[in-house]
């Protein structure tokens, strides 16, 4: 195997051997054998190649196509769904999210990580890239799946009347509460960040909130929190 050589990983990457293996697996006529071959490739760490093939072949049925789907199509759809779950699991295990983020599967992956209570590393990447909305969504999903961990926002730290009852303010308070409670090294907070009150930085309308995100990006406020 090329992987066993000193420059094996580079050789595999340059020759796209994983991509070739995936294409070979995809044409295996027996569904069970095809599925098992793809799972082996995913667990070998080539989940990005499998994901790309699934995207390229447009294997997911939707809309009117679902109504016309045959039994074989439904079986293929179920297998592909299971492959996606395998990909999410392997990516989470390896902390290698680059093949999934910024693809159509990103929302599903974010929800998967939230459901499995494994969003710390994801948050570190999102906050580093100033992807505030996706980070907020990940925290909201986490608390939806794990309501016992949700903080009480009835007695918030901010008594500002401008932020009281503001849904956007509540969202920022959720992520602030999560960051404060996290003990992950990925979300280690600086001393200055510990004293900040995100609720005081939230403005009432959407346009102002977008401007605030730009301010945060320029000032590196969230970057101070994150150590990837």
Secondary structure, DSSP 8 states (H G I E B T S, - for coil): -GGGSTTHHHHHHHHTHHHHHHHHHHT-SSHHHHHHHHHHHIIIIIHHHHHHHHHHTT----THHHHT--HHHHHHHHHHHHHHHHHHHHHHHHT--TTTTTSTTHHHHHHHHHHTT--HHHHHHHHHTT-HHHHHHHHHHHHHH-GGG----TT-S---TTTTT-HHHHHHHHHHHHHHH---GGG---HHHHT--GGGG--SSHHHHHHHHHHHHHHTTGGGG---
